[in-house]
Amino acid sequence: MRPVSSLPTRADVLVVGSGGAGLAAAWAASREGARTVLITKGSPASCNTGKAQGGIQAAIGGDDSPEQHAADVYRSSHDTADMELVSVLTGEAPEAIAWLEQLGVEFSREGDGYRLARCGGASTRRLLQVGDRTGHAIAHALRGALAAEGVEIHGHAALTAFAKPNGHFTATVDCEGQTATIAAGTVVLAAGGRCYAEASRRGVLTTNQPGATGEVAALARELGAAARDEDSLQHHPNGGAWPPPLQGYSIPETTRSYGALLVNGKGERFIDELAPRDTVAEAIVKECDEGRGLTTPDGRPAVLLDTTQIEAEVADQVLPYMMRRYRHAGIDPLTEPILTYPVLHYQNGGLVIDRDGRTTVEGLFAAGEITGGVHGRNRMMGNSLLDCTVFGRRAGRAAAADAR
Ligand SMILES: Cc1cc2nc3c(=O)[nH]c(=O)nc-3n(C[C@H](O)[C@H](O)[C@H](O)COP(=O)(O)OP(=O)(O)OC[C@H]3O[C@@H](n4cnc5c(N)ncnc54)[C@H](O)[C@@H]3O)c2cc1C
């Protein structure tokens, strides 16, 4: 067990969570000269960011612009996203990609340029990918950058309470059964969403890792932080429904970008595969509810994702991880369609922030899935990794400035 005495007792900036948002925030805060401490509940690599497969959006194609990207976000959110945050998100996206490349992320290329895919709700091809392990590549690069910056990730250190008694924060941290306290000038909350806890409560499948339990957002609300759209949870349209090792697996949505079709039990297509996420998920549920779906061998509703439409060469390049997982489980998606059904995936809403990640509590910042507004009530695929990169850095920078 790690001795609790190894945890620093003071920080200018305390960052909570080692996913994309927390790593980016800690890097930026440290770069600004702040004494930065990063704590995280599980191991340093345990987060939803590392599980992200599909990709990250940025308007870098010749036929694209940040404004067009922003319009797609707003439309997909059904006009509920905060446009000030959206314009920051899409405006800084190309530079965020350049920064990730500087840190060593190698986006998949095609000819002279990037391999760009069109994702659900997008008006053009805008999704950059690192094969089908984009989140893993980004998290790995960010952990490397943080190590180079000299900031340690304190794993197995969970925030359990925090207060602001005299203008500064006092955080109570559980380190595998022992309690420690950290005094901090400012705090960046980057503890992700709550879909794992929500799925356990409802007895349904989720794509999320077990640390996605939402207690940090609850602590922030107790301290007075405002939240929005908290009731809005997103289903990934294509959860794995069969075989059992792949139940709850998030089949990359790039399967549909690269030609996979959704087919009901009668062999008919029933939806534009590249419609916004909630539209596709609702259409699958409707097919099943109205008796046009299929049933998995263990009695779950499902439809078919006809992945046999994907070219073998493309699958090798963009879906190697998914292909390996299915083939390992005895199914070759290039020769037979796979069974799919929506699964709980993402928390659309969360803490209210401004363009620098400031919550409504002075000195308290937030970034990533714990926040609300950037995606409104329906996030487009590929915009969460972008959200973590853009707003993580902004929150880290501003938290460092405010701590001085
Ligand atoms: C399977 C899957 C596939 C996805 N694919 C994509 C994709 O292709 N493109 C895309 O843009 N998005 C994708 N997403 C969504 C995206 O990955 C996440 O929304 C995003 O990475 C969240 O980042 P985050 O930093 O906010 O939170 P996370 O990455 O979840 O990190 C949260 C961190 O906080 C820690 N934590 C939680 N509670 C505490 C506590 N009490 N004390 C201390 N630490 C705590 C956790 O342990 C974790 O380290 C996917 C998500 C999943 C699950």
The ligand as an SDF file (V2000), in Angstrom:
LIG
                    3D

 53 58  0  0  0  0  0  0  0  0999 V2000
  -16.0280    3.0720  -24.1420 C   0  0  0  0  0  0  0  0  0  0  0  0
  -16.0300    4.5390  -24.4080 C   0  0  0  0  0  0  0  0  0  0  0  0
  -15.7620    5.0290  -25.6730 C   0  0  0  0  0  0  0  0  0  0  0  0
  -15.7250    6.3870  -25.9270 C   0  0  0  0  0  0  0  0  0  0  0  0
  -15.3890    6.8590  -27.1670 N   0  0  0  0  0  0  0  0  0  0  0  0
  -15.2410    8.1960  -27.3570 C   0  0  0  0  0  0  0  0  0  0  0  0
  -14.7300    8.7120  -28.5860 C   0  0  0  0  0  0  0  0  0  0  0  0
  -14.3970    7.9650  -29.4940 O   0  0  0  0  0  0  0  0  0  0  0  0
  -14.5850   10.0570  -28.7150 N   0  0  0  0  0  0  0  0  0  0  0  0
  -14.9280   10.9430  -27.7180 C   0  0  0  0  0  0  0  0  0  0  0  0
  -14.7770   12.1420  -27.9000 O   0  0  0  0  0  0  0  0  0  0  0  0
  -15.4140   10.4740  -26.5510 N   0  0  0  0  0  0  0  0  0  0  0  0
  -15.5560    9.1380  -26.3350 C   0  0  0  0  0  0  0  0  0  0  0  0
  -16.0130    8.6750  -25.1320 N   0  0  0  0  0  0  0  0  0  0  0  0
  -16.3140    9.6470  -24.0760 C   0  0  0  0  0  0  0  0  0  0  0  0
  -15.0370   10.1650  -23.4680 C   0  0  0  0  0  0  0  0  0  0  0  0
  -14.0380    9.1850  -23.4730 O   0  0  0  0  0  0  0  0  0  0  0  0
  -15.2420   10.6150  -22.0320 C   0  0  0  0  0  0  0  0  0  0  0  0
  -16.4120   11.3350  -21.8810 O   0  0  0  0  0  0  0  0  0  0  0  0
  -14.1040   11.5160  -21.6040 C   0  0  0  0  0  0  0  0  0  0  0  0
  -12.8800   10.8910  -21.9110 O   0  0  0  0  0  0  0  0  0  0  0  0
  -14.2030   11.8470  -20.1460 C   0  0  0  0  0  0  0  0  0  0  0  0
  -12.9790   12.3960  -19.7280 O   0  0  0  0  0  0  0  0  0  0  0  0
  -12.8640   12.9910  -18.2800 P   0  0  0  0  0  0  0  0  0  0  0  0
  -11.4460   13.3680  -18.0920 O   0  0  0  0  0  0  0  0  0  0  0  0
  -13.8970   14.0200  -18.0640 O   0  0  0  0  0  0  0  0  0  0  0  0
  -13.2570   11.7530  -17.3290 O   0  0  0  0  0  0  0  0  0  0  0  0
  -12.5760   10.3250  -17.2110 P   0  0  0  0  0  0  0  0  0  0  0  0
  -11.6900   10.0340  -18.3210 O   0  0  0  0  0  0  0  0  0  0  0  0
  -13.6670    9.3670  -16.9060 O   0  0  0  0  0  0  0  0  0  0  0  0
  -11.6710   10.5190  -15.9150 O   0  0  0  0  0  0  0  0  0  0  0  0
  -12.2540   10.7490  -14.6520 C   0  0  0  0  0  0  0  0  0  0  0  0
  -11.1960   10.5050  -13.5970 C   0  0  0  0  0  0  0  0  0  0  0  0
  -11.6750   10.9260  -12.3180 O   0  0  0  0  0  0  0  0  0  0  0  0
  -11.3640    9.9220  -11.3740 C   0  0  0  0  0  0  0  0  0  0  0  0
  -12.2770   10.0480  -10.2330 N   0  0  0  0  0  0  0  0  0  0  0  0
  -13.6020    9.7810  -10.1790 C   0  0  0  0  0  0  0  0  0  0  0  0
  -14.0640   10.0030   -8.9340 N   0  0  0  0  0  0  0  0  0  0  0  0
  -13.0010   10.4190   -8.1920 C   0  0  0  0  0  0  0  0  0  0  0  0
  -12.8340   10.7810   -6.8340 C   0  0  0  0  0  0  0  0  0  0  0  0
  -13.8290   10.7450   -5.9480 N   0  0  0  0  0  0  0  0  0  0  0  0
  -11.5960   11.1680   -6.4000 N   0  0  0  0  0  0  0  0  0  0  0  0
  -10.5300   11.1760   -7.2600 C   0  0  0  0  0  0  0  0  0  0  0  0
  -10.6510   10.8330   -8.5570 N   0  0  0  0  0  0  0  0  0  0  0  0
  -11.8730   10.4690   -9.0120 C   0  0  0  0  0  0  0  0  0  0  0  0
  -11.5010    8.6270  -12.1580 C   0  0  0  0  0  0  0  0  0  0  0  0
  -10.8720    7.5600  -11.4970 O   0  0  0  0  0  0  0  0  0  0  0  0
  -10.8150    9.0360  -13.4620 C   0  0  0  0  0  0  0  0  0  0  0  0
   -9.4190    8.9700  -13.3370 O   0  0  0  0  0  0  0  0  0  0  0  0
  -16.0340    7.2980  -24.8690 C   0  0  0  0  0  0  0  0  0  0  0  0
  -16.3390    6.8180  -23.5850 C   0  0  0  0  0  0  0  0  0  0  0  0
  -16.3310    5.4550  -23.3530 C   0  0  0  0  0  0  0  0  0  0  0  0
  -16.6510    4.9630  -21.9720 C   0  0  0  0  0  0  0  0  0  0  0  0
  1  2  1  0
  2  3  1  0
  2 52  2  0
  3  4  2  0
  4  5  1  0
  4 50  1  0
  5  6  2  0
  6  7  1  0
  6 13  1  0
  7  8  2  0
  7  9  1  0
  9 10  1  0
 10 11  2  0
 10 12  1  0
 12 13  2  0
 13 14  1  0
 14 15  1  0
 14 50  1  0
 15 16  1  0
 16 17  1  0
 16 18  1  0
 18 19  1  0
 18 20  1  0
 20 21  1  0
 20 22  1  0
 22 23  1  0
 23 24  1  0
 24 25  2  0
 24 26  1  0
 24 27  1  0
 27 28  1  0
 28 29  2  0
 28 30  1  0
 28 31  1  0
 31 32  1  0
 32 33  1  0
 33 34  1  0
 33 48  1  0
 34 35  1  0
 35 36  1  0
 35 46  1  0
 36 37  1  0
 36 45  1  0
 37 38  2  0
 38 39  1  0
 39 40  1  0
 39 45  2  0
 40 41  1  0
 40 42  2  0
 42 43  1  0
 43 44  2  0
 44 45  1  0
 46 47  1  0
 46 48  1  0
 48 49  1  0
 50 51  2  0
 51 52  1  0
 52 53  1  0
M  END
$$$$
